[in-house]
Each structure stands twice: as structure tokens, then as C-alpha cells.
Amino acid sequence: MATTPRSGSQPDGASPSSASATPSARGAVERAEAVLVEQYPRLVRLAYLTLPPSLGRHTRVLLAHRAVQQALPRAGGGRDPDAPGGTLEELRVRVLRAALAPAGAARGLPTRIRWLPAPPFVWGLRLWPPAGGIDEAADLLGAAPGSVRAAFVLHRLDGLAEEDVTRLLGAAGAAGPEEAVRAARAVAPGAPLPAALLNPGFDASVVSARPTDLLRRRRRVRAAWAAAVVAVLAAGVLVAGGSPPRGQAVPAAGAVAAGVLDPARLARVPAEAWADTARVDFTAWPARGDRTSDRALLTRALGAWAARPGGVRTTAAPGTPAEPPAHPPHLLYAGNVPGDPGATAVVLLLDAEGDRVARYTESAGRPRGTRTLDVARTDEAGVTTAAALTLTRTPDGTAARYLLAPWIASAGTRDLLRAADTARPLTIAADGVTAPVPVPSGSGDCGAWPVVELTSSARIVEKHSFVLTDLGTLTPVHLTYTPLPDGPGAVPARQPREATGAAARTAWAAGACGLRTLSGGGVRAVNVWDFADSDLPDGAGRAVWSCTRASGWAGPGDVLVQLRPPSGPPQEVARARSTAACGRFGQHLLAGTRWRSPAGHWYLLAAGSREVTAITASGTVRAETGGRSLVAPVGATDAPVSLTARLASGARITALDGGTGGRD
């Protein structure tokens, strides 16, 4: 299905007065239309990738086509086509302006109202772009700001020079265009572009279409008509008798609440949907469990979320709203937990539009009225972060059962503290429920750190294994590892890898116990980045500098920098909260600390990431090095020292904590 406009049509936004314009003005508009039609796929790609990923693929597809079709200038209102950049530059500016500055933003409207997907209008269909290609590029960009996303497309995909990209962004009203171009340059500079985008036959304006839930759509139409009738009647009452007394007003969301509470309206996904979609996340999970037809249980679960009755203990992960969903959620699981003497019943529900998952539990073997509801975020979950949900925990909290994604082929458990530990097979029932798995202890001695190692089906990706850990929340946490740069000097940035290789196991074995500080924190993934290594003085061997970043579902991340000597525990160097450091948009790092050698001598140690070319210490210690690491003798006093570094680009950065941490 393609939505490319035909030559001679009038895309929405064209001036109705074009017919009465002067011949030269009409000629300029016609030339602009010809350029728009010729460049339509590339302009759609620019708009789609610039739009925020939180809108979802369907809405972005519609808004991208809308932005391009409305980019046609009015007669007499465009720039001279012979001017520098010409018509195509003006079209790009108009597309960027529409994608970066949505209508209604200045009026403070809610996001879903601000980004109304019209025109073009689509009723009864869900649209998405071609498999691979454009969505691979979207995943590469992650949650980068719109101006950075636009700069990436214009420079990396469209091949524009950086100064041209800066000019276009500035003309479109983007804030800080120079910074956006620099940030776009840092987005996976060594990563190859998706092969599909480089195919001459790739067309970003071609989309796939599938019908929405037909029965649910029919019910919504009926509900809309009923709501309209109620609104008319209510309006008549208000006109006849004035406004109702405070506390007696007609509830505005009654129809929505009623729909949410109806088990018949729960969305259910076919069992094999995950194998035939480019969106491999929680929306591809089928409804599983032995009580998916238990209307009474489903009604209680929906009521606990939508109506908040008394007797239900509700918890929400940090940054997660616990409000009821606006539309009937997806049913992921409903059943009794196998082997549970208390006959615990669990219902898992997905609010696909709100990027949340909820777990409702009740138990016949516990005190009357003991029911729980836990809500967690699932923003942009994927193959790994949508691979499992915590189904239930033992009363003493030492073990848990998980519901695994339908694309998981096998599972095992191992101890993260032991780098040489091999995974032991984990039993998975036919409905995806695992046998009990030991969970890490949140207190006491850190003698072991159990993790789950999962392997995806070859129908998703061959030989793909990854590691999840339990931090006490509904969504297990994905563990990854970024290795040291290869060789001296600046090298392309590396992407996080799965924590399954030898180097990853060694790094995680040294720092696994630090995960206890993240318990219950709404963490999505944790990555250990070994950003530098350096020789220790007094012949103490070679140490590795690492930065551990815990990224939350909402976006912000906390980091911990450590110095890992050849033997003994790692030494903490610096901490920072809600920072971009050590992530995709914080790839330049400098850190330093005071360190005591086995010979009893004190030194200032500092190291920088791959693009650091020189380090300078000032204050009570004055030293400079032309490389990526610095060693300087210091006294035993904890006197302040400032550290700065120069990058290959000539820019300067300071140490993460401003200088040495002063830690022993």
C-alpha cells in the first residue's frame, strides 16, 4: 500500500487560491509539486524518523505523510526556486517544521490531542512502514531529541554536509542546530546503516496495512452512538434545569470506564502472531493460562485496575502512573500458578497505548481480601526487554516464577558472581511459565547473584542469548556489556553486547553485587562499559575503568564509575544520577581517583574514553599527559584536584565528579 500523491493532485495544505494566482506563481507551485512527488519517499522518511517514537508507528506513518503533503507552498509564498538550495530545501524546511513543532504545542494541549493523525484519515486499519530498514534506523536513534533525529537522517541517510544540515535545522526553528548535528554525529558512528535503506528499491512511502480488532471496532461504534445520545440527553437536562449541583454532575468518562471493565473487550493476540510481525514486544504476546475464559476472575482484575476498590493493595514502579487504561487492555495471562498450595491466581494485562503492564493477584489460601495490583512501564520494549514478566514470588521472596515471551526457545540459570559458571537448564511449561528460579538477596551477604539466560527462537534471530536479572519488580532487567576500545587512540564507538561472552562475565562478576542498590527502582537495563584500561604504578598490574549505567524505563539513568584492579574488589570512583553519561548520548567520559598501591604509596589516577587525547590535573596536583590515562604521585591528604581532558575534536570535558573522588 502506497500513499504517494499523483502528479496533478492537490495535497492538503495547498492554497485554494492557486487557480487565480499569476502564471509565474502557478508555475512555481507546479515545480514545487513536481519536486515533492519525486522526493516523496525521502521526505516521508525524514518526517517519520524525526517524529518522536512514543507516538507509535501507525500515528507516525500518518503524520509523516501529512507533513509532506502539507509542505507544498502556497502560490507566491515560496522562495525563488533558483535561490541557493531551491525548492527541495524549502520542502525539507517545511517538513522539518511540521515534525519538530506540532500544532497545539504552544497551547499546552495533551500529546495525543496535539498530534492528531489527520489528514490523511484512516479508519479501521493499522499502518506500519516496510519491515526492517526505516524501523532499524528508528531503533538506532532511540529516544534522541527530534532535532538530533532529523540531523542524523539529513547527514547519514540523505548525504547532506553538516553545514547544510545546520542551516536547514535553523530555518526550521530547531533549538541549538549545531549541538544537534554534533549529537547526531555521535550516534553509533561506527555502526553500518540498515541494509534495506541502502537498497535503491527501498520506498519509505510504502506501508503495510492490517485491520484493527473488527469486533472491538463494532462495539466502539455502538458505544460512540450511545455516548452521543447520552450527551444530547444530558445537554437537554442542563438547558432545561441549569447546571447540576456540585457532586451530581454527569461523569464524562462513564462510557470509557464501562468498556475497560468488560472482559469481553479484552484484546487477545493469536498464538503465532509474534512470528509474523516486525514489532516483537509485549503486543505480540498471546493470552495464556488456564483461566483466560474465567469471566469472574477477569472482571475482578479489570475492576482492581479501573475502579480501585477497597482491599486491593496497589503499587507502581517509579515514574509509572497507576491510572486506569483509557481503552480495554490486552490479556497476556490468566491462571493459577502451578504448584502453589495457596491457589494463587494471576492476571497480566497490557495497556498497549499507555506503555504499561499490570499484574493482578489473589489467593484463596491467604487472609480474606488480600489482593494486589502492580503496575510497571514498558516503553519501547523489544526482544530482550519484553522477554519475561514476573508471575509470582514465594512468600519468603527467595524464588520467583516468570512468564516468558512466546519467542523464547530455551532458558537456563547461572550465578553472575562466577564468571566460569555455566547455565543450568530451566524448565518451561507449555504456557511459558518457568519453574521456580532463585532470586538475588536484597540484604545480607552477597554470596550469589542468580540470573536467567534466555535464548530466542531462530525464527526471530539465530544464536541470540541474553541475560535478565530480578531486581524485585514486575519487569526483569536486561544486562549488557560494552567492551574496551581496540588499540590505542580514537576508535569507533562500540554498541552494548549481550552479557554472555568471557569478557562480559568477568566484568559482571566484579560488580554484580552493586545491583542491590537498584532494587525496586524501575530499571529497564544495566550496561557495564569498560571504557579504559591502564597500568597501575609500583608494578601493581593493569586495571580496567568501567562505567555501569542503569537506564530507567522513563529515560533517565544513574551511573557508577569504578576502577577494577587485577585482584581484589573494585574501587568506587564517581556516581551521578539522572545523567546522559555512559550512554548513547554521553560517550565522552573522564574520571579520576586517589589510589594506594600495595607498596603504600598514594597516586592520582585518571582515565578517559576513546576520544580523549590529553588529560590535565590542576589544584594541589599539577600534571599532564598526552594519552588517555594519567598517573601522578599525591600526598595522603584528601586535597581537591580538578581534572580536564581534551578530545580529538578539540573540545574539552571535565571529570564526571569534577575531579578525584578522594576515596580509598
N, C-alpha and C positions, 0 to 999 in steps of 0.2 A: 504494500500500500504506500503510495507516494502522495505528498501534498504539494508538490512543486507547482506554482501557478503557471498557466499557459500564457504565452505572449499575446498581448492584446487584451488581457483581463485587467481589471482594476482592483488591485489588492486593497484590503481595508486600510483606511487612513489616507487614500489619495484624495486630492481636493475635488469636490463636486463641481468646482468652477473651472476645471481644466478645459472643458469644451469651449468656454468663452475666452480663454487666455489667448495671448498673441501667438502667432505661428512659431516664433523663436522659443517662447516659453514652453509651448506644447512639445516642440522638438526636444528641448532639454529633458522634459519629463519622460518622453518616449525613450530617449537614450538611457536615462536612469533605469527605466523599467527593463530595457534590454540587458543592461549590466546586472541588475538584480536577478533576472531569470537565469542568466549564465552562471552567476556566482551563488545561486540559491543554496546548494548543498553546503558550501563552505561558510556562508553566513549563518545558516541554521546550526552548523557545528559550533561556530563561535558563540552564538546565543545560548545553546544548550549547555555547553561546558562552563559558561560564565555564570549561569543561574545557580543559586545555592542548591546543593544536593538534598537538603532537608525537604524540598518540595516534592520529591518523588519523581520517577521517570515519566509517568503519564502527564503530570502537570507541566514538567519542564519541556516535554515534546510540544505541547500546545502553545506554551508561552514562547518557545523559540520560534515557531512558525509565525506566531502573532507579531513578535518583534521584527522579524524580517519583512513580513508583508506590510507592516505599518512604516517601514523605513523609506518607502517611496516618497520623495519630496513633493511638495505642492508646486504647482506651476508658478514660476517666478520666485520661488522661495529657496531654491537650491543654489549651490555655489557654481561658479563658472566651471563647466566640465573640462576646460583646458587649463584650469589652475593646477598648481602642484598637488599631486595626489588624485585629483579628478573626482569623478563620480563614485568610484569604488570606495575611496577614502571617506566620502561623506556618508555612504551607506553603512560602512563599518562604524562610524561615529554614532549614527542613529541607532544601530542595533545595540551597540555597547551602552548607550544612554538608557535604552529601554530595559536591558538586562541588569544594569547596575543600579538604577534608580526607579523602582516600581512606583506606579501611580498610587497615591494614597499614603506614601511613607511619611510625608510631612504632616498628614492629618492624624497620625497616630492610630491608624486602623489596625486590627489584628492581622497577623501574617496571612492567614488563609483567605481573608477578605481582600487584603491588599494585592494578592497575586491571583485574582480571578482568571481562570483559564479560558478567556473568551475575548474576541473571536480568534481562531475558528472554534465553533461549538462541536462537541462530540457527545452524543447521547447513547448510552448503552454499550460503549466499547472502552477497553483499556488499551492504550498505545504504549509502545516502547521502541527504542531505536534498534538498529541491527545488532545481533549478538556479537560480543567482543568489541573490538575497535573503540568506539566512542565511550562506552562504559568503562573499558580498561583505562582510558585516559582520565575519566572522571575519578576512578578509584586511585589512580596515581596522584591526583591533585588533592584527594581527601577533602578536608574541611577548610581549605585555604580561602582567604577572602576573595570576593568576586574580582577585584582588580588584578590579583595575582593569577587567578584562573584565566582571565582574559589575556594577560600578558604572555602566559605560557602558550596559549593557542596561537596568538599572533606571531610569536617568535619561533616556537618549536615546530608548530604544525603548518602555519602559513608562510614561514620563512622570512618575515619582515625583520629589518635591522632594529636593534634595540632603541636607537634614537627615534625611529618611526613609530615604534610601539609606544614610547613615552609620549610622543606628540598626540597620538590617537587617544590614549587614555586621558590626557589632559583636556583634549577637546570634548571628550565625553563627560567630563565633570568628575572623574575619579580623583580621590584624595591621594596625594603622595605617589604620583605615577612613577617617579624614579625608584622609590622604595619597592613598589610593586614589581618592577622589572627585575630588580636585584633579587627579590624573594623568588620570583619565577625561575630565575637562573639557578637557584639553589635547590629546586625541586628535582630530585633524582637526576643530577646532571649526567651520570654515567649509565642510566637505565635506557635500554632501547625503547623506541616508540612502538606502540602496538602495531603489529604487522598489518592488521586489517586497515588501519588508517593510511598506510603507505601504499595500499593496493589502488591502482588507478581506477578500478571499478567501484571503489567504496563511495557510497552516496549517503550522507548523513540525513537526507530528507526522506529516505525510505524508512518506513516504520512497519512493525508488525501489529496486528490487532486481534484481540480476543474479546468475546462478550463478557460482561460482568455477570455476577450471580443473577440469573434470569428471574428465579422465584423471589429473591430478595428485592430485585428492582420492581417487580409487580406489586409486592407488598408496600414498598415505599411510595409508589404512585397512589395506591389506595389510601395510605396513611396521609399523604400530602393533601389529597382531596378532602379527607375527613378533617384534617387540621384547618384547611381553608374554610370549611363550613363552620367549625367551632369558632374561628376567628371572626367570621361575619356575624355569627350569633352574639359573640361577646361584644363586638363593636356596637351591635344594636342595643344590647343591655346598657352599655356605657352611655350611648347617646340618649337613651330614654331616662336613665336614672342617675347619670353623672358617674364620677369615679367611685369604685367600691371603697369601703373603709379600709384603712391600713390593716394588713394581715388577712384580708379577704380577697386580694387581687387574684385574677386567674393566672395560674402558673404557666410561664412561657415555654418551659421545656417538658411539659407533660407528655407529649407525643413521643419525644425522643427517649425519655426515661422508660416509657412503656415498651418501646421497641428493644431497648437494651435488656430489659428484664424478661424477654420472651425467648426461651430456649430454642424454639423453632426457627428463630432468625440467626442463630449462631452460624458463622461461616465454617464450612468444612471443606478441606482440600483432598483431592483424590490421592490414593496411596503412592502413585508413581509420579506425581507432579514434579517432584524435586529433580527427576532425571530428564525433564523436558522443559527446562526454563533457564534463562540466563540470570535469574535472581535467586541465588541459593542462600536463603536466610530463613528466619522463622516463618515467613509467609508461605514457605514450601512444605512445612510440616503437616502431615495428615493428622486427623483426630484418632488417637489411640487410647487403649484402656478397655476394661471390661464393663464400664458403666457409661459409655458415650450416649446410650439411649435412655439413661435414667433421668427422666424429666424433673423429678423432685430434687435430686442432687444438683442438677444444673441450675434449677431455679434458685436454690439456696446460695450457690456460688455466685450467680449473677446478682442476686439481691445483696449479698455481702459487699460487692464492689459498687453497685449502682445506688443502693438505698442506705448503706451503712447502718444496719440495725444494731441494737444494743447486744452485747455479748460477743461481738467479733473483735478480736484484737488485731488492729491494722498497723503495719509497719511499711515504710517506704525507704528505698535506698536514697542516699544523699542526692539532692537535686532532682528527685523524681516526684512529680505531682501524683497524688493519690486520688484525684477526682475521677468520677465515673467516665467511661468512654463515651464519646459522642455518638457512636454507631455500634451496632452489635459486633462483638469481638469474634475472633477466630477461636475455635475449640481445638486445643492441642492434645489434651489428655483428660480422661475422667475414669477413675478406677480405684480399687482398693490396692494398697501397697502389698505385694506378695510377702508372706511370712511375717506379717505384723500381727501380733496377738491382740492388739487393740483395734483391729479392723479399721485402720486409718484410711479415709477416703480423701483423694486429692483431685483437684480440678485445676488445670493450667489453661489460661486464657491469654490471647494476644490482642492487644489494641494496635492493629497494624498502622492506623493513621496517626496514633499518638506515640508510636515507637516505645510501647511499654508491654511488659508481660506481668501477669498476676497469678499467684498461686493461692488457692483456697484449700484449707484442710479442715477436716472434722474427724473426730474419733469417738466410737461408741464405748471404748474402754476407758475414757477419761472423764473427769467431772463434767456434769451436765452444763451445757452452754459454752464449753471450751471450743472455740472455733477461731481460726486465724486467717488473715489475708495479708500477703506480702506482695509488694509492687516494686518492679525494677525497670530501669531503662534498657532499651535495645537499639539505640540509634545506630544506623548503618551497620548492623550486624552482618557477618558473612559466613563463609565456610567454616572458619575456626571459632569465631565469637558467637555463632548461633549453633554450635555443635552439641551443646548439652544444657540442661536445666536441672537444678537440684530438686528432686522429687520429694524426699523426706529425709530426716535425720533421726538417729536413735535418741532416746530420751537423755542419755548421758552425753550426747554430742560427739562421740568418738568415731562414728561412721555415718555414711550417707549413701543413699541410692540416687542415681541420676537417670534422667530420661535423655537418651541420645538422639541426635538427628537421624533421619532415615538414610542419610548418605554415609554414615559411619559403618565401615566394613568389619573392623575389629578394634579391640581395646585391651589395654594392659595397665598395670600399676607398677611403679618403681619409687625408690627413695631418692629425692632430689639432692640430698646431702652426700650421696655416694656416687661419684662420677662413673664408677665402673659397674654400677648396679644395672642389671638387665630387667626388662619389663616382664612381669608375670601376667599370664593371660587373665582377662576379666570376663566373667560370664555375662552375656547379654541375652535377655529373654526375647521372644518373638516380637513383643510390642515395644522393644527398645529400652526396657528398664534393666539397669545393671544390678548385679549382686552388690551387697554392702561393701563400701570402699572406706578404709580408714581415712580420716581427715586430719590435717595438721593440728597440733595442740596450740591453743591460743595463749597458753601460760605455762609456767614451769620450764624445765629444761627442754632445750630444742635437740632432742636425740634423734629425731627422724622428721622428714618432710615428705609425706606421701603425695604423689601426683598421678594423674591419669594421662596415659599416652594413647592417642586415638589415631586411627588410620582411615583416610577417606576411601570411599569406593572408587575403583578405577573408572567408573562412569563419570566421575567428577574430575579427578586428576590422578594420574598414576604415581604410586610410591610417595604419597604425601602423608607424613605423620607429623603430629604436633602435640604439644603438652598443655594441659589445663591443670590449675590448682584451685583448691577450695579455700576461699577467704571468708566463709561464713555467710555468703549472700546467695540469692536465688540464681545468679549467673556466675558459673565458674570463670576464672581469669586465665587468659591466654598468655603463656610465657614465651618470649622470643629472645634472640641473641644477635648482636651485631659485632662481627669480628674486627680485629685490628686492621688498620690500613696495610697494604702490601708495600714493602720497601720504603725507602726514605723519601721525604718531600711530599708535595701535594699529589694525591691520587683521587680518582673519582670516589664519591661517597658510596658507601655500601648500604644496602637495604637490610632491615631486620630479617633474620632467618629463624627457622624453627629451632627450638632448644633441644635438638636431638643429636647433634654431632658431638665429637670428643671435646672440642674447644668450648662449646656451649655448656656441656655437662660440667666441665672444670670450673667455668665462671660461676654457674649457678650453685655448685656445691659449696663455694666460698661464701655466697651471700643469701642463700635460701632462708635462713632464719630471720633475716631482716624483713621478710614478707609479713611477719606477725604485726608489724606496726600499721599495716594496711587493712587489717581485718575489719569487715563491715563498712568499708569506705566507698562503695560504689565504683570499684575499679574495673575497667574493661580489659586492659592488657598491661603487662610489665615487660620492659625490654632492658637487658643488660648490654651496654655498649662499651666495649673495650676500645677506648679512643686513643690510647698511647701506651707505650712501654719504654722503660728507661733503666739504665744501670744504676744500682744503689752504691753509694760510696763505701769505703772501707771493705771492699770485696764482698758485700752482702748479697750479691746476685742481681737478678733482673726482676723488676717489679712491673706490674700492669696497673694502669689507671683505668678505672671503669666508672661509668655513669649509669645508674639504674633509674629508669623513668617509669612511673606508674601513671598511666593515662586513664582518666575517668570517662564515663560514657558521655558526659556533658562537654568534654573537650579539654578542660584544664588538666595539667599534670604536675606531679610533685617529683623532684629528683633528689638523688643521693649520690655524691661522688665519693669514691673510695680508692685507696691505694692498697693493692693486693701484693704483698711481698712473696718471695718464693716459698716461705713456710710461715706458719702462724696465722692468726686471724687477720682479716683486712682492717685497715685503719680508716676511720671516717675522716673525710676531708672537708666537705661542704654539703649543705642542704639548701633547697629552695622550694617554695610552694607556688602553685598556680603560675607556672612559667613555661615558656616555649623551649627552654634549654633542653638539649639532648634529644630533640625530636626532629621531625621533618623540616620545621621552620626555625630550628635552633641548632644548626650543625657546626657552629664555631664555638669552641669551648676552651677555656683556660682555667686551671685550678692549681692550688699550691698548698703546702702544709709543712709544719715543722716535724722532723723525724729524727729519732735517736737510733744510731747504729748499734750493732752488737758490741762494738768497742767502747760505747758510752759517749760518743761524740754527737753533737746536735748539728743538723743541717736544715737548710731551707730547700725543699724540693718543689719543683713546678713542672707542669707538662701541658701541652696544648694539642688540639685536634689537628687533622691532616693538613690544613691550610696555614697553620701557624709557621712563620719563618724566623721569628725572633721573639725573645722574652726578656723583659726588663723588670728588675726589682728595685724599689726605692723605699726610703724611710730609714729604719735602723740597719737595713741591709741594702747595699748597693752592688748590684751585679747585673750582667747582661750576657746573653748567649745568642748565637746566630742560628740555633736549631729549634727543635720542638720540645726540648727539656732543659731544665736548669738545675744546677746543684751549687749551693753556696754555704759555707760554714756560718753558723749563728751561735749566739750565746744561749744559755739555758733559760734566760728570761723570756716571757711571753710578750715581747715588744711587737707593735704593729709593723707590718710590711705590706706595701702596695705592689701589686703585680699587674703589668700590662703586656700585651702581645701585639705584634704586627702580623697581618695576614698577607698572603701572596698578592692580594688585590691592592695593598697599601693601607687598608682600613686598620683601625686599632680596636682591640677589645680589652676588657678588664677581667680579672678573675671572678669566678662565679660568686664568691662571698666577698669580693673586693680586695682580698689579699690572702694571707695564710690563716688557716683556721685556728692555729695555736693549740692543736690537740696533740696529746702524747700518743 
